[in-house]
Amino acid sequence: MSFLNEDVNLIRKKLQLCGLDIQSNSNFSISFKKLSKLYSELFFKSDYRDFPKFKLMENKIQFNEMIVIRDVQFISICEHHLLIIEGTSTVAYIPKKYIVGLSKISQIIHFFSKRPQLQEKMTKQISISLKNLLKTEDVAVFINAVHYCMKIRYAQDRSSDVITTELSGSFVSDDLLKDRFLRFCYSNR
């Protein structure tokens, strides 16, 4: 509980430094506690001990084509501005020796989104994790997100989105495979 009180006091001081009259608005006292609780919920998964647990399955059928998990929705927080990043991630991999339950890939995406984050870093973290876990270099990650730090501050950027990709293995060396993956990412249903 002292953690919550420290957060409330820090937030109060920051708002006062911004010139806001928080003394005359009684709603601020409630908002401080709610904001502090929200941040502790949002950043709950930032400890690597909470990384999703799962078992790899041996690729007994020797499936060697691209597996794509499309449009996994996530919400994160920009580590520069502590404002919302809202987006989708599409991930593909070509299995070698192992495959994994498809929901586990979504869990990895959500694990990395539950912390103050840079989209570029999150893209790379997802890719590295999947390469290490699945024992394959053939991984592709595509993230398309709206950054509220842009949307709120600049009227002309209200509809802008940010796209990051991390391609490795065959997704770099095989242009046809790369094109197939990117078509999955950009196509509408």
Secondary structure, DSSP 8 states (H G I E B T S, - for coil): -HHHHHHHHHHHHHHHHTT---SS-THHHHHHHHHHHHHHHHTGGGSGGGS-----EE-TT---S-EEEEEEEEEEEETTT--EEEEEEEEEE--SSEE--HHHHHHHHHHHHSSEE-HHHHHHHHHHHHHHHHT-S-EEEEEEEEEHHHHHH-GGGTT--EEEEEE-THHHH-HHHHHHHHHHHH---
